Amino acid sequence: MNPLFKDADFRKASGSGTGDCVEVAITEHTTDVVGLRDSKNPRSTVLVIAPGEWLALTGGAL
């Protein structure tokens, strides 16, 4: 687990139901990065991306 996201509140899309998916965390102490993790393995690696990359990813998913 990336120490920046140790106490972060990860969230997943409300439409994901109970299935496994990607969770995201954007916190006030990590405003310059976005954390992504696998919901079925929350203690594993956190992928850290820049806010612009997150916007490009989510904008392309619409």
PQR file of N, CA, C, O and H, with PARSE charges and radii, in Angstrom:
ATOM      1  N   MET A   1       0.849  -1.186   0.000 -0.4000 1.5000
ATOM      2  CA  MET A   1       0.000   0.000   0.000 -0.0000 2.0000
ATOM      3  C   MET A   1       0.886   1.237   0.000  0.5500 1.7000
ATOM      4  O   MET A   1       1.832   1.329   0.781 -0.5500 1.4000
ATOM      5  N   ASN A   2       0.587   2.157  -0.851 -0.4000 1.5000
ATOM      6  CA  ASN A   2       1.311   3.414  -0.920 -0.0000 2.0000
ATOM      7  C   ASN A   2       1.011   4.211   0.353  0.5500 1.7000
ATOM      8  O   ASN A   2      -0.158   4.415   0.680 -0.5500 1.4000
ATOM      9  H   ASN A   2      -0.182   2.081  -1.486  0.4000 1.0000
ATOM     10  N   PRO A   3       2.041   4.668   1.081 -0.5600 1.5000
ATOM     11  CA  PRO A   3       1.801   5.383   2.340  0.2800 2.0000
ATOM     12  C   PRO A   3       0.945   6.635   2.195  0.5500 1.7000
ATOM     13  O   PRO A   3       0.270   7.026   3.148 -0.5500 1.4000
ATOM     14  N   LEU A   4       0.955   7.275   1.024 -0.4000 1.5000
ATOM     15  CA  LEU A   4       0.103   8.451   0.816 -0.0000 2.0000
ATOM     16  C   LEU A   4      -1.377   8.116   0.963  0.5500 1.7000
ATOM     17  O   LEU A   4      -2.183   8.983   1.301 -0.5500 1.4000
ATOM     18  H   LEU A   4       1.503   6.957   0.250  0.4000 1.0000
ATOM     19  N   PHE A   5      -1.731   6.864   0.710 -0.4000 1.5000
ATOM     20  CA  PHE A   5      -3.137   6.468   0.708 -0.0000 2.0000
ATOM     21  C   PHE A   5      -3.483   5.522   1.858  0.5500 1.7000
ATOM     22  O   PHE A   5      -4.509   4.843   1.822 -0.5500 1.4000
ATOM     23  H   PHE A   5      -1.076   6.160   0.436  0.4000 1.0000
ATOM     24  N   LYS A   6      -2.619   5.480   2.881 -0.4000 1.5000
ATOM     25  CA  LYS A   6      -2.820   4.572   4.019 -0.0000 2.0000
ATOM     26  C   LYS A   6      -4.191   4.751   4.668  0.5500 1.7000
ATOM     27  O   LYS A   6      -4.869   3.763   4.951 -0.5500 1.4000
ATOM     28  H   LYS A   6      -1.786   6.031   2.911  0.4000 1.0000
ATOM     29  N   ASP A   7      -4.602   5.969   4.903 -0.4000 1.5000
ATOM     30  CA  ASP A   7      -5.885   6.242   5.560 -0.0000 2.0000
ATOM     31  C   ASP A   7      -6.918   6.833   4.614  0.5500 1.7000
ATOM     32  O   ASP A   7      -7.904   7.423   5.055 -0.5500 1.4000
ATOM     33  H   ASP A   7      -4.051   6.772   4.672  0.4000 1.0000
ATOM     34  N   ALA A   8      -6.694   6.676   3.321 -0.4000 1.5000
ATOM     35  CA  ALA A   8      -7.595   7.269   2.328 -0.0000 2.0000
ATOM     36  C   ALA A   8      -8.924   6.518   2.267  0.5500 1.7000
ATOM     37  O   ALA A   8      -9.004   5.319   2.537 -0.5500 1.4000
ATOM     38  H   ALA A   8      -5.893   6.197   2.963  0.4000 1.0000
ATOM     39  N   ASP A   9      -9.934   7.250   1.911 -0.4000 1.5000
ATOM     40  CA  ASP A   9     -11.271   6.688   1.741 -0.0000 2.0000
ATOM     41  C   ASP A   9     -11.466   6.383   0.253  0.5500 1.7000
ATOM     42  O   ASP A   9     -11.862   7.253  -0.523 -0.5500 1.4000
ATOM     43  H   ASP A   9      -9.869   8.223   1.692  0.4000 1.0000
ATOM     44  N   PHE A  10     -11.183   5.142  -0.130 -0.4000 1.5000
ATOM     45  CA  PHE A  10     -11.352   4.743  -1.522 -0.0000 2.0000
ATOM     46  C   PHE A  10     -12.832   4.525  -1.816  0.5500 1.7000
ATOM     47  O   PHE A  10     -13.585   4.047  -0.968 -0.5500 1.4000
ATOM     48  H   PHE A  10     -10.861   4.436   0.500  0.4000 1.0000
ATOM     49  N   ARG A  11     -13.229   4.878  -3.015 -0.4000 1.5000
ATOM     50  CA  ARG A  11     -14.634   4.737  -3.427 -0.0000 2.0000
ATOM     51  C   ARG A  11     -14.705   4.083  -4.788  0.5500 1.7000
ATOM     52  O   ARG A  11     -13.794   4.205  -5.607 -0.5500 1.4000
ATOM     53  H   ARG A  11     -12.618   5.267  -3.705  0.4000 1.0000
ATOM     54  N   LYS A  12     -15.812   3.381  -5.014 -0.4000 1.5000
ATOM     55  CA  LYS A  12     -16.045   2.822  -6.349 -0.0000 2.0000
ATOM     56  C   LYS A  12     -17.359   3.357  -6.883  0.5500 1.7000
ATOM     57  O   LYS A  12     -18.175   3.886  -6.129 -0.5500 1.4000
ATOM     58  H   LYS A  12     -16.552   3.282  -4.349  0.4000 1.0000
ATOM     59  N   ALA A  13     -17.561   3.221  -8.162 -0.4000 1.5000
ATOM     60  CA  ALA A  13     -18.754   3.762  -8.807 -0.0000 2.0000
ATOM     61  C   ALA A  13     -20.014   3.147  -8.210  0.5500 1.7000
ATOM     62  O   ALA A  13     -20.055   1.949  -7.930 -0.5500 1.4000
ATOM     63  H   ALA A  13     -16.898   2.792  -8.776  0.4000 1.0000
ATOM     64  N   SER A  14     -21.023   3.956  -8.019 -0.4000 1.5000
ATOM     65  CA  SER A  14     -22.275   3.460  -7.444 -0.0000 2.0000
ATOM     66  C   SER A  14     -22.936   2.432  -8.352  0.5500 1.7000
ATOM     67  O   SER A  14     -23.682   1.579  -7.871 -0.5500 1.4000
ATOM     68  H   SER A  14     -20.990   4.929  -8.246  0.4000 1.0000
ATOM     69  N   GLY A  15     -22.680   2.497  -9.647 -0.4000 1.5000
ATOM     70  CA  GLY A  15     -23.268   1.546 -10.581 -0.0000 2.0000
ATOM     71  C   GLY A  15     -22.525   0.234 -10.666  0.5500 1.7000
ATOM     72  O   GLY A  15     -22.907  -0.640 -11.444 -0.5500 1.4000
ATOM     73  H   GLY A  15     -22.074   3.190 -10.037  0.4000 1.0000
ATOM     74  N   SER A  16     -21.460   0.073  -9.877 -0.4000 1.5000
ATOM     75  CA  SER A  16     -20.666  -1.151  -9.965 -0.0000 2.0000
ATOM     76  C   SER A  16     -21.307  -2.327  -9.230  0.5500 1.7000
ATOM     77  O   SER A  16     -20.878  -3.468  -9.399 -0.5500 1.4000
ATOM     78  H   SER A  16     -21.149   0.783  -9.245  0.4000 1.0000
ATOM     79  N   GLY A  17     -22.320  -2.062  -8.426 -0.4000 1.5000
ATOM     80  CA  GLY A  17     -22.963  -3.142  -7.679 -0.0000 2.0000
ATOM     81  C   GLY A  17     -22.017  -3.722  -6.642  0.5500 1.7000
ATOM     82  O   GLY A  17     -21.245  -2.993  -6.019 -0.5500 1.4000
ATOM     83  H   GLY A  17     -22.669  -1.135  -8.289  0.4000 1.0000
ATOM     84  N   THR A  18     -22.079  -5.030  -6.459 -0.4000 1.5000
ATOM     85  CA  THR A  18     -21.216  -5.684  -5.477 -0.0000 2.0000
ATOM     86  C   THR A  18     -20.019  -6.357  -6.124  0.5500 1.7000
ATOM     87  O   THR A  18     -19.222  -6.997  -5.438 -0.5500 1.4000
ATOM     88  H   THR A  18     -22.706  -5.622  -6.965  0.4000 1.0000
ATOM     89  N   GLY A  19     -19.884  -6.219  -7.432 -0.4000 1.5000
ATOM     90  CA  GLY A  19     -18.779  -6.849  -8.141 -0.0000 2.0000
ATOM     91  C   GLY A  19     -17.446  -6.179  -7.865  0.5500 1.7000
ATOM     92  O   GLY A  19     -17.384  -5.069  -7.337 -0.5500 1.4000
ATOM     93  H   GLY A  19     -20.532  -5.699  -7.989  0.4000 1.0000
ATOM     94  N   ASP A  20     -16.392  -6.871  -8.231 -0.4000 1.5000
ATOM     95  CA  ASP A  20     -15.050  -6.331  -8.067 -0.0000 2.0000
ATOM     96  C   ASP A  20     -14.798  -5.272  -9.134  0.5500 1.7000
ATOM     97  O   ASP A  20     -15.200  -5.431 -10.287 -0.5500 1.4000
ATOM     98  H   ASP A  20     -16.442  -7.773  -8.660  0.4000 1.0000
ATOM     99  N   CYS A  21     -14.142  -4.214  -8.749 -0.4000 1.5000
ATOM    100  CA  CYS A  21     -13.876  -3.136  -9.692 -0.0000 2.0000
ATOM    101  C   CYS A  21     -12.707  -2.297  -9.203  0.5500 1.7000
ATOM    102  O   CYS A  21     -12.056  -2.634  -8.214 -0.5500 1.4000
ATOM    103  H   CYS A  21     -13.815  -4.085  -7.812  0.4000 1.0000
ATOM    104  N   VAL A  22     -12.455  -1.229  -9.887 -0.4000 1.5000
ATOM    105  CA  VAL A  22     -11.411  -0.282  -9.510 -0.0000 2.0000
ATOM    106  C   VAL A  22     -12.000   0.721  -8.533  0.5500 1.7000
ATOM    107  O   VAL A  22     -13.121   1.199  -8.709 -0.5500 1.4000
ATOM    108  H   VAL A  22     -12.984  -0.955 -10.690  0.4000 1.0000
ATOM    109  N   GLU A  23     -11.226   1.032  -7.500 -0.4000 1.5000
ATOM    110  CA  GLU A  23     -11.622   2.057  -6.533 -0.0000 2.0000
ATOM    111  C   GLU A  23     -10.673   3.238  -6.690  0.5500 1.7000
ATOM    112  O   GLU A  23      -9.519   3.068  -7.082 -0.5500 1.4000
ATOM    113  H   GLU A  23     -10.316   0.644  -7.357  0.4000 1.0000
ATOM    114  N   VAL A  24     -11.162   4.425  -6.384 -0.4000 1.5000
ATOM    115  CA  VAL A  24     -10.368   5.646  -6.545 -0.0000 2.0000
ATOM    116  C   VAL A  24     -10.344   6.435  -5.241  0.5500 1.7000
ATOM    117  O   VAL A  24     -11.311   6.439  -4.480 -0.5500 1.4000
ATOM    118  H   VAL A  24     -12.099   4.563  -6.066  0.4000 1.0000
ATOM    119  N   ALA A  25      -9.216   7.102  -5.001 -0.4000 1.5000
ATOM    120  CA  ALA A  25      -9.092   7.978  -3.832 -0.0000 2.0000
ATOM    121  C   ALA A  25      -8.416   9.270  -4.254  0.5500 1.7000
ATOM    122  O   ALA A  25      -7.335   9.267  -4.843 -0.5500 1.4000
ATOM    123  H   ALA A  25      -8.430   7.099  -5.619  0.4000 1.0000
ATOM    124  N   ILE A  26      -9.069  10.357  -3.942 -0.4000 1.5000
ATOM    125  CA  ILE A  26      -8.506  11.694  -4.099 -0.0000 2.0000
ATOM    126  C   ILE A  26      -8.705  12.357  -2.740  0.5500 1.7000
ATOM    127  O   ILE A  26      -9.839  12.603  -2.331 -0.5500 1.4000
ATOM    128  H   ILE A  26      -9.947  10.359  -3.463  0.4000 1.0000
ATOM    129  N   THR A  27      -7.631  12.643  -2.053 -0.4000 1.5000
ATOM    130  CA  THR A  27      -7.755  13.168  -0.696 -0.0000 2.0000
ATOM    131  C   THR A  27      -7.136  14.550  -0.583  0.5500 1.7000
ATOM    132  O   THR A  27      -6.387  14.977  -1.462 -0.5500 1.4000
ATOM    133  H   THR A  27      -6.709  12.443  -2.385  0.4000 1.0000
ATOM    134  N   GLU A  28      -7.449  15.240   0.492 -0.4000 1.5000
ATOM    135  CA  GLU A  28      -6.935  16.596   0.672 -0.0000 2.0000
ATOM    136  C   GLU A  28      -5.426  16.614   0.872  0.5500 1.7000
ATOM    137  O   GLU A  28      -4.788  17.626   0.580 -0.5500 1.4000
ATOM    138  H   GLU A  28      -8.057  14.893   1.205  0.4000 1.0000
ATOM    139  N   HIS A  29      -4.831  15.518   1.364 -0.4000 1.5000
ATOM    140  CA  HIS A  29      -3.374  15.507   1.512 -0.0000 2.0000
ATOM    141  C   HIS A  29      -2.667  14.891   0.302  0.5500 1.7000
ATOM    142  O   HIS A  29      -1.441  14.773   0.296 -0.5500 1.4000
ATOM    143  H   HIS A  29      -5.349  14.697   1.601  0.4000 1.0000
ATOM    144  N   THR A  30      -3.433  14.498  -0.720 -0.4000 1.5000
ATOM    145  CA  THR A  30      -2.837  13.980  -1.961 -0.0000 2.0000
ATOM    146  C   THR A  30      -3.481  14.640  -3.172  0.5500 1.7000
ATOM    147  O   THR A  30      -3.806  13.963  -4.147 -0.5500 1.4000
ATOM    148  H   THR A  30      -4.428  14.593  -0.715  0.4000 1.0000
ATOM    149  N   THR A  31      -3.668  15.944  -3.117 -0.4000 1.5000
ATOM    150  CA  THR A  31      -4.373  16.642  -4.193 -0.0000 2.0000
ATOM    151  C   THR A  31      -3.609  16.637  -5.512  0.5500 1.7000
ATOM    152  O   THR A  31      -4.200  16.885  -6.563 -0.5500 1.4000
ATOM    153  H   THR A  31      -3.404  16.493  -2.325  0.4000 1.0000
ATOM    154  N   ASP A  32      -2.314  16.361  -5.477 -0.4000 1.5000
ATOM    155  CA  ASP A  32      -1.530  16.358  -6.713 -0.0000 2.0000
ATOM    156  C   ASP A  32      -1.458  14.978  -7.358  0.5500 1.7000
ATOM    157  O   ASP A  32      -0.834  14.827  -8.408 -0.5500 1.4000
ATOM    158  H   ASP A  32      -1.834  16.160  -4.624  0.4000 1.0000
ATOM    159  N   VAL A  33      -2.083  13.965  -6.751 -0.4000 1.5000
ATOM    160  CA  VAL A  33      -2.122  12.615  -7.315 -0.0000 2.0000
ATOM    161  C   VAL A  33      -3.472  11.962  -7.035  0.5500 1.7000
ATOM    162  O   VAL A  33      -4.188  12.353  -6.113 -0.5500 1.4000
ATOM    163  H   VAL A  33      -2.589  14.088  -5.897  0.4000 1.0000
ATOM    164  N   VAL A  34      -3.804  10.969  -7.841 -0.4000 1.5000
ATOM    165  CA  VAL A  34      -5.024  10.181  -7.679 -0.0000 2.0000
ATOM    166  C   VAL A  34      -4.594   8.733  -7.483  0.5500 1.7000
ATOM    167  O   VAL A  34      -3.725   8.241  -8.203 -0.5500 1.4000
ATOM    168  H   VAL A  34      -3.222  10.651  -8.590  0.4000 1.0000
ATOM    169  N   GLY A  35      -5.190   8.056  -6.527 -0.4000 1.5000
ATOM    170  CA  GLY A  35      -4.850   6.660  -6.264 -0.0000 2.0000
ATOM    171  C   GLY A  35      -5.933   5.726  -6.793  0.5500 1.7000
ATOM    172  O   GLY A  35      -7.123   5.974  -6.602 -0.5500 1.4000
ATOM    173  H   GLY A  35      -5.896   8.455  -5.942  0.4000 1.0000
ATOM    174  N   LEU A  36      -5.515   4.654  -7.456 -0.4000 1.5000
ATOM    175  CA  LEU A  36      -6.427   3.627  -7.965 -0.0000 2.0000
ATOM    176  C   LEU A  36      -5.999   2.283  -7.401  0.5500 1.7000
ATOM    177  O   LEU A  36      -4.806   1.992  -7.315 -0.5500 1.4000
ATOM    178  H   LEU A  36      -4.548   4.453  -7.612  0.4000 1.0000
ATOM    179  N   ARG A  37      -6.978   1.459  -7.015 -0.4000 1.5000
ATOM    180  CA  ARG A  37      -6.655   0.126  -6.511 -0.0000 2.0000
ATOM    181  C   ARG A  37      -7.739  -0.862  -6.913  0.5500 1.7000
ATOM    182  O   ARG A  37      -8.835  -0.472  -7.315 -0.5500 1.4000
ATOM    183  H   ARG A  37      -7.947   1.696  -7.085  0.4000 1.0000
ATOM    184  N   ASP A  38      -7.425  -2.126  -6.801 -0.4000 1.5000
ATOM    185  CA  ASP A  38      -8.339  -3.217  -7.100 -0.0000 2.0000
ATOM    186  C   ASP A  38      -9.188  -3.502  -5.861  0.5500 1.7000
ATOM    187  O   ASP A  38      -8.645  -3.790  -4.795 -0.5500 1.4000
ATOM    188  H   ASP A  38      -6.534  -2.443  -6.475  0.4000 1.0000
ATOM    189  N   SER A  39     -10.506  -3.425  -5.990 -0.4000 1.5000
ATOM    190  CA  SER A  39     -11.373  -3.592  -4.819 -0.0000 2.0000
ATOM    191  C   SER A  39     -11.301  -4.992  -4.212  0.5500 1.7000
ATOM    192  O   SER A  39     -11.564  -5.156  -3.021 -0.5500 1.4000
ATOM    193  H   SER A  39     -10.948  -3.190  -6.856  0.4000 1.0000
ATOM    194  N   LYS A  40     -10.954  -5.990  -4.999 -0.4000 1.5000
ATOM    195  CA  LYS A  40     -10.887  -7.346  -4.440 -0.0000 2.0000
ATOM    196  C   LYS A  40      -9.571  -7.603  -3.707  0.5500 1.7000
ATOM    197  O   LYS A  40      -9.428  -8.625  -3.036 -0.5500 1.4000
ATOM    198  H   LYS A  40     -10.740  -5.856  -5.966  0.4000 1.0000
ATOM    199  N   ASN A  41      -8.610  -6.686  -3.829 -0.4000 1.5000
ATOM    200  CA  ASN A  41      -7.330  -6.810  -3.144 -0.0000 2.0000
ATOM    201  C   ASN A  41      -6.888  -5.425  -2.639  0.5500 1.7000
ATOM    202  O   ASN A  41      -5.892  -4.887  -3.122 -0.5500 1.4000
ATOM    203  H   ASN A  41      -8.726  -5.855  -4.374  0.4000 1.0000
ATOM    204  N   PRO A  42      -7.608  -4.852  -1.687 -0.5600 1.5000
ATOM    205  CA  PRO A  42      -7.375  -3.468  -1.268  0.2800 2.0000
ATOM    206  C   PRO A  42      -6.026  -3.203  -0.603  0.5500 1.7000
ATOM    207  O   PRO A  42      -5.604  -2.049  -0.537 -0.5500 1.4000
ATOM    208  N   ARG A  43      -5.347  -4.212  -0.117 -0.4000 1.5000
ATOM    209  CA  ARG A  43      -4.050  -4.001   0.531 -0.0000 2.0000
ATOM    210  C   ARG A  43      -2.886  -4.125  -0.453  0.5500 1.7000
ATOM    211  O   ARG A  43      -1.724  -4.020  -0.062 -0.5500 1.4000
ATOM    212  H   ARG A  43      -5.689  -5.150  -0.170  0.4000 1.0000
ATOM    213  N   SER A  44      -3.196  -4.345  -1.703 -0.4000 1.5000
ATOM    214  CA  SER A  44      -2.179  -4.489  -2.731 -0.0000 2.0000
ATOM    215  C   SER A  44      -1.694  -3.118  -3.214  0.5500 1.7000
ATOM    216  O   SER A  44      -1.930  -2.103  -2.558 -0.5500 1.4000
ATOM    217  H   SER A  44      -4.141  -4.431  -2.021  0.4000 1.0000
ATOM    218  N   THR A  45      -1.037  -3.098  -4.325 -0.4000 1.5000
ATOM    219  CA  THR A  45      -0.451  -1.893  -4.902 -0.0000 2.0000
ATOM    220  C   THR A  45      -1.508  -0.852  -5.256  0.5500 1.7000
ATOM    221  O   THR A  45      -2.586  -1.183  -5.748 -0.5500 1.4000
ATOM    222  H   THR A  45      -0.845  -3.923  -4.858  0.4000 1.0000
ATOM    223  N   VAL A  46      -1.180   0.399  -4.999 -0.4000 1.5000
ATOM    224  CA  VAL A  46      -2.012   1.528  -5.417 -0.0000 2.0000
ATOM    225  C   VAL A  46      -1.328   2.167  -6.628  0.5500 1.7000
ATOM    226  O   VAL A  46      -0.172   2.585  -6.553 -0.5500 1.4000
ATOM    227  H   VAL A  46      -0.304   0.668  -4.599  0.4000 1.0000
ATOM    228  N   LEU A  47      -2.053   2.234  -7.734 -0.4000 1.5000
ATOM    229  CA  LEU A  47      -1.560   2.916  -8.915 -0.0000 2.0000
ATOM    230  C   LEU A  47      -1.761   4.405  -8.704  0.5500 1.7000
ATOM    231  O   LEU A  47      -2.875   4.845  -8.416 -0.5500 1.4000
ATOM    232  H   LEU A  47      -2.992   1.895  -7.795  0.4000 1.0000
ATOM    233  N   VAL A  48      -0.695   5.191  -8.842 -0.4000 1.5000
ATOM    234  CA  VAL A  48      -0.754   6.633  -8.614 -0.0000 2.0000
ATOM    235  C   VAL A  48      -0.637   7.336  -9.957  0.5500 1.7000
ATOM    236  O   VAL A  48       0.322   7.122 -10.699 -0.5500 1.4000
ATOM    237  H   VAL A  48       0.209   4.835  -9.075  0.4000 1.0000
ATOM    238  N   ILE A  49      -1.626   8.184 -10.267 -0.4000 1.5000
ATOM    239  CA  ILE A  49      -1.626   8.924 -11.522 -0.0000 2.0000
ATOM    240  C   ILE A  49      -1.859  10.408 -11.247  0.5500 1.7000
ATOM    241  O   ILE A  49      -2.335  10.791 -10.179 -0.5500 1.4000
ATOM    242  H   ILE A  49      -2.405   8.358  -9.664  0.4000 1.0000
ATOM    243  N   ALA A  50      -1.517  11.224 -12.226 -0.4000 1.5000
ATOM    244  CA  ALA A  50      -1.717  12.678 -12.114 -0.0000 2.0000
ATOM    245  C   ALA A  50      -3.190  13.015 -12.331  0.5500 1.7000
ATOM    246  O   ALA A  50      -3.893  12.278 -13.023 -0.5500 1.4000
ATOM    247  H   ALA A  50      -1.130  10.912 -13.094  0.4000 1.0000
ATOM    248  N   PRO A  51      -3.665  14.106 -11.755 -0.5600 1.5000
ATOM    249  CA  PRO A  51      -5.062  14.509 -11.938  0.2800 2.0000
ATOM    250  C   PRO A  51      -5.463  14.646 -13.413  0.5500 1.7000
ATOM    251  O   PRO A  51      -6.582  14.293 -13.783 -0.5500 1.4000
ATOM    252  N   GLY A  52      -4.572  15.148 -14.240 -0.4000 1.5000
ATOM    253  CA  GLY A  52      -4.872  15.269 -15.669 -0.0000 2.0000
ATOM    254  C   GLY A  52      -5.088  13.912 -16.329  0.5500 1.7000
ATOM    255  O   GLY A  52      -5.937  13.770 -17.209 -0.5500 1.4000
ATOM    256  H   GLY A  52      -3.663  15.435 -13.940  0.4000 1.0000
ATOM    257  N   GLU A  53      -4.316  12.917 -15.900 -0.4000 1.5000
ATOM    258  CA  GLU A  53      -4.508  11.556 -16.420 -0.0000 2.0000
ATOM    259  C   GLU A  53      -5.853  11.000 -15.971  0.5500 1.7000
ATOM    260  O   GLU A  53      -6.527  10.312 -16.738 -0.5500 1.4000
ATOM    261  H   GLU A  53      -3.626  13.032 -15.185  0.4000 1.0000
ATOM    262  N   TRP A  54      -6.246  11.288 -14.746 -0.4000 1.5000
ATOM    263  CA  TRP A  54      -7.554  10.839 -14.240 -0.0000 2.0000
ATOM    264  C   TRP A  54      -8.678  11.472 -15.043  0.5500 1.7000
ATOM    265  O   TRP A  54      -9.641  10.794 -15.404 -0.5500 1.4000
ATOM    266  H   TRP A  54      -5.698  11.847 -14.122  0.4000 1.0000
ATOM    267  N   LEU A  55      -8.566  12.752 -15.324 -0.4000 1.5000
ATOM    268  CA  LEU A  55      -9.596  13.431 -16.116 -0.0000 2.0000
ATOM    269  C   LEU A  55      -9.665  12.855 -17.531  0.5500 1.7000
ATOM    270  O   LEU A  55     -10.756  12.685 -18.075 -0.5500 1.4000
ATOM    271  H   LEU A  55      -7.784  13.302 -15.031  0.4000 1.0000
ATOM    272  N   ALA A  56      -8.513  12.555 -18.127 -0.4000 1.5000
ATOM    273  CA  ALA A  56      -8.509  11.963 -19.463 -0.0000 2.0000
ATOM    274  C   ALA A  56      -9.136  10.566 -19.436  0.5500 1.7000
ATOM    275  O   ALA A  56      -9.876  10.198 -20.348 -0.5500 1.4000
ATOM    276  H   ALA A  56      -7.627  12.694 -17.685  0.4000 1.0000
ATOM    277  N   LEU A  57      -8.845   9.805 -18.408 -0.4000 1.5000
ATOM    278  CA  LEU A  57      -9.406   8.453 -18.275 -0.0000 2.0000
ATOM    279  C   LEU A  57     -10.911   8.498 -18.101  0.5500 1.7000
ATOM    280  O   LEU A  57     -11.642   7.791 -18.794 -0.5500 1.4000
ATOM    281  H   LEU A  57      -8.244  10.104 -17.667  0.4000 1.0000
ATOM    282  N   THR A  58     -11.374   9.322 -17.184 -0.4000 1.5000
ATOM    283  CA  THR A  58     -12.821   9.369 -16.917 -0.0000 2.0000
ATOM    284  C   THR A  58     -13.580  10.080 -18.028  0.5500 1.7000
ATOM    285  O   THR A  58     -14.727   9.734 -18.313 -0.5500 1.4000
ATOM    286  H   THR A  58     -10.780   9.897 -16.621  0.4000 1.0000
ATOM    287  N   GLY A  59     -12.961  11.062 -18.653 -0.4000 1.5000
ATOM    288  CA  GLY A  59     -13.597  11.748 -19.769 -0.0000 2.0000
ATOM    289  C   GLY A  59     -13.773  10.833 -20.967  0.5500 1.7000
ATOM    290  O   GLY A  59     -14.764  10.930 -21.691 -0.5500 1.4000
ATOM    291  H   GLY A  59     -12.030  11.343 -18.421  0.4000 1.0000
ATOM    292  N   GLY A  60     -12.816   9.950 -21.174 -0.4000 1.5000
ATOM    293  CA  GLY A  60     -12.898   9.002 -22.274 -0.0000 2.0000
ATOM    294  C   GLY A  60     -13.863   7.872 -22.016  0.5500 1.7000
ATOM    295  O   GLY A  60     -14.251   7.167 -22.948 -0.5500 1.4000
ATOM    296  H   GLY A  60     -12.011   9.871 -20.586  0.4000 1.0000
ATOM    297  N   ALA A  61     -14.261   7.684 -20.771 -0.4000 1.5000
ATOM    298  CA  ALA A  61     -15.168   6.588 -20.413 -0.0000 2.0000
ATOM    299  C   ALA A  61     -16.633   6.972 -20.577  0.5500 1.7000
ATOM    300  O   ALA A  61     -17.507   6.110 -20.496 -0.5500 1.4000
ATOM    301  H   ALA A  61     -13.946   8.257 -20.014  0.4000 1.0000
ATOM    302  N   LEU A  62     -16.910   8.232 -20.803 -0.4000 1.5000
ATOM    303  CA  LEU A  62     -18.303   8.681 -20.912 -0.0000 2.0000
ATOM    304  C   LEU A  62     -18.912   8.318 -22.224  0.5500 1.7000
ATOM    305  O   LEU A  62     -20.079   8.626 -22.469 -0.5500 1.4000
ATOM    306  H   LEU A  62     -16.200   8.933 -20.868  0.4000 1.0000
TER
END
